[in-house]
Amino acid sequence: MAPAHAKGYRFPLMEQTRLRVLVGAAFLMATSAIGPGFLTQTVVFTATLGASFGFAILVSVLFDLAAQLTVWRIVIASGLPAQTLADRVLPGLGKALIVLVAIGGLAFNIGNVAGAGLGLNALLGLDTGLGAALSSAIAIGIFLSREAGRAMDRFAQLMGAVMVILAAYVAWAASPPLGEAVLRTVAPTRLDALSIVTIVGGTVGGYITFAGAHRLLDAGMIGTGSIGPATRSAVLGVGVASVMRVVLFLAALGIVSQGLRIDPENPPASVFRLAAGELGYRLFGAVMWAAAITSVVGSAYTSVSFVRTMLPPARRNDVRSTSGMIIAFIVVSTIIFLLIGRPVTILVAVGALNAFVLPIGLTAMLLASRRADLMNGYRHPPLLFAAGAAVALLMTGLGVYTAATQL
């Protein structure tokens, strides 16, 4: 029998919608990862490492898969959200995870709202504040829909496709040295461990790790029978984010290989403009907006999927209560941005806390996988357990380093 939280899903899963939900969860995870920071990180590291950054991307994909497959499979097998599992493993750990995800999600959502405003400014010439407000209104409209789950799935898929197609065009216009990129991906001349850890954190850090798994859980996909489809969905999500990373890498590599200077003030915009002129700059605006607004949606949805478990059971699974919390989350993020702009100090400080979300959550999932009373007969593969543990250890090191250097 499905647990109460699954029964309370706002739109019961029908068999004919199974594929849509699986693809939607994959794109929710992927587009949540592809935010303003994702775009900037990729260009900056390419400018620093050149073609050898391809090796960092390859390694990060393997780490991303280890983290996502671990979380998705264990959450779906148990039928419980990550924070509940964490509390079952160690009382109080789930509540700590809720606080970390909520604070980190809110702080970074301010940056996402800012990114949406900057995107519309580059695309249409709108005032950044007005663009941010309009973008937030669109995101709120999704959750006001009578079929918010379907609307969120379709929106994530559409925006994900737009970003990949536009970035691929710019990569083609930049004429990157494909042969060198392939060679250095397997035989790099320069290695940078921090770049690998950073982009892993940018793809599966913070709330992103749990976005797709919680979407499937809300849709009622639970138990060992759903592990196979959930695994394929997780792989698709990592694949979409990785394809976007690769095309951005190739676009930036094309510019770097021509000896052109990337503007440090706005690296991704610089790459798009140098590759395709004024049209490229407009395309950057479209990509930035799509990346930012989907991250707004993903951050709000996933953060609330954690916070709502602290509500009384009667309200926890109420559609109006959940939608209201998501909308309030977006509104607060937007108001903070409009009043004080992008709070760089807060973002940097919370970034140190956010770096601990993945290792804490991942470690809790790994410990839960050893609890037969939680797994409903599921046995987590030893190789995947080892891979997940390696990622947790690596990201713990990053969290300690970030806290020591930025707080």
C-alpha positions, 0 to 999 in steps of 0.5 A, spaced: 500 500 500 502 506 498 504 511 504 500 517 506 505 522 502 504 518 496 496 517 496 496 525 497 499 527 491 495 532 487 494 528 481 494 521 481 499 517 476 495 514 471 498 509 466 498 513 460 502 518 464 508 514 466 512 516 461 511 523 461 512 523 469 519 519 468 521 524 462 519 530 466 522 528 473 529 527 469 528 534 466 526 537 472 533 535 475 537 537 469 534 544 468 534 545 476 542 543 475 543 548 469 542 555 472 546 561 471 552 558 476 552 552 471 553 556 465 559 561 468 562 555 471 563 551 464 566 557 461 571 559 466 574 552 467 574 552 459 578 558 459 583 556 464 584 548 462 582 549 455 581 542 451 583 538 458 576 540 461 573 535 457 576 530 462 573 533 468 567 533 465 567 526 463 569 524 471 564 529 473 559 525 469 561 518 473 560 522 479 553 525 478 551 518 476 553 515 482 550 520 486 543 520 483 542 513 482 544 512 489 539 517 491 533 515 486 533 508 487 533 508 495 528 513 495 523 510 490 525 503 494 523 505 500 517 510 498 519 515 503 522 522 502 530 523 503 529 527 509 524 522 512 529 516 511 535 521 514 531 521 520 529 514 521 537 513 520 539 518 525 533 522 529 534 529 528 538 528 521 532 529 517 530 536 520 537 538 519 537 536 512 530 540 511 534 546 514 540 546 509 536 545 503 531 550 505 536 556 507 540 554 501 534 553 496 532 560 498 538 563 497 540 561 491 533 562 488 535 569 489 540 568 484 536 564 479 531 570 479 536 575 478 539 570 472 532 570 469 532 578 470 538 578 466 536 573 461 530 578 459 535 584 459 539 581 454 534 578 450 529 583 450 532 589 453 527 589 459 529 592 465 532 587 470 528 588 475 522 588 471 524 581 467 525 578 474 518 580 476 515 577 470 519 571 470 517 569 477 510 571 475 510 565 470 513 560 475 508 562 479 503 561 474 505 554 473 503 552 480 497 556 480 495 551 474 490 546 476 495 540 473 501 543 476 505 537 475 503 536 468 505 543 467 511 543 471 513 537 467 512 540 460 515 546 462 522 543 464 522 539 457 521 545 453 526 549 456 531 544 456 530 543 449 531 550 448 537 551 452 541 545 448 539 547 441 541 554 442 547 552 445 549 547 440 548 552 435 553 557 438 558 551 439 557 550 431 558 557 430 564 557 435 568 552 430 571 548 436 577 543 435 573 537 436 579 532 435 583 536 440 577 536 445 576 528 444 583 527 445 584 531 451 578 528 454 581 521 455 588 524 455 588 531 458 595 535 459 592 539 465 588 536 471 584 540 476 581 536 482 577 542 484 574 543 477 571 536 478 569 537 485 566 544 483 562 542 477 559 535 481 557 540 486 553 544 481 550 538 477 548 534 483 549 539 489 544 542 494 537 541 493 538 538 485 540 531 488 533 530 490 529 534 485 527 528 480 527 523 486 521 527 490 518 528 483 517 521 482 515 519 489 510 525 489 507 521 483 506 515 486 512 511 483 514 507 489 517 500 491 522 495 487 517 495 481 519 502 480 526 502 481 528 500 473 524 506 470 527 511 476 534 508 474 533 510 467 529 517 468 536 518 473 540 517 467 536 521 462 537 527 467 544 526 468 545 525 460 541 532 459 545 536 464 551 533 461 550 534 454 548 541 455 555 542 459 559 539 453 556 544 448 557 549 452 564 547 453 565 546 446 562 553 444 567 556 449 573 552 447 572 554 440 573 562 442 579 560 447 582 556 441 581 562 436 585 566 442 579 571 443 578 574 450 573 572 454 570 577 458 571 575 466 565 580 468 560 575 464 563 569 461 557 566 458 555 572 455 562 573 452 562 566 449 555 567 445 557 574 443 564 572 440 561 566 437 555 569 433 555 577 434 549 580 436 545 574 435 549 570 439 548 575 445 540 575 444 541 567 444 545 568 450 539 572 453 534 566 451 539 561 454 540 564 461 533 566 462 531 558 460 536 556 465 534 561 471 527 560 470 527 552 470 532 553 476 527 557 480 521 552 479 526 546 481 528 550 487 522 552 489 518 545 488 524 541 491 525 545 497 518 545 499 518 538 498 522 538 504 519 543 508 512 540 508 514 534 512 514 539 518 507 541 517 501 537 520 499 531 517 492 534 515 496 540 511 502 536 509 499 533 503 494 538 501 494 541 494 493 548 496 497 548 502 503 545 498 502 550 492 501 556 497 508 554 500 511 554 493 508 560 491 510 564 497 518 561 496 518 564 489 515 571 492 520 571 497 526 570 493 523 575 488 522 581 493 529 580 496 532 581 489 528 587 488 529 590 494 536 589 495 539 586 489 543 580 488 546 578 496 553 576 494 555 575 501 549 571 503 550 567 497 557 565 498 556 564 505 550 559 504 554 556 499 559 553 504 553 550 507 550 548 501 556 544 499 554 539 505 547 538 503 550 532 498 554 528 502 549 529 508 544 526 504 548 521 500 551 518 507 544 518 510 541 514 503 547 509 504 546 508 511 538 507 509 540 502 504 543 497 509 536 498 513 532 492 511 526 495 515 526 501 510 528 498 503 522 493 502 526 488 500 531 492 495 538 491 496 543 496 493 548 494 489 555 493 492 559 497 486 554 503 486 554 503 494 562 504 493 561 509 488 556 513 492 560 513 498 566 515 494 562 521 492 560 523 499 567 523 501 569 527 496 564 532 497 565 532 504 572 535 503 569 540 498 565 542 504 570 543 509 575 547 504 569 551 502 567 553 509 574 554 511 576 559 505 569 562 505 566 563 511 
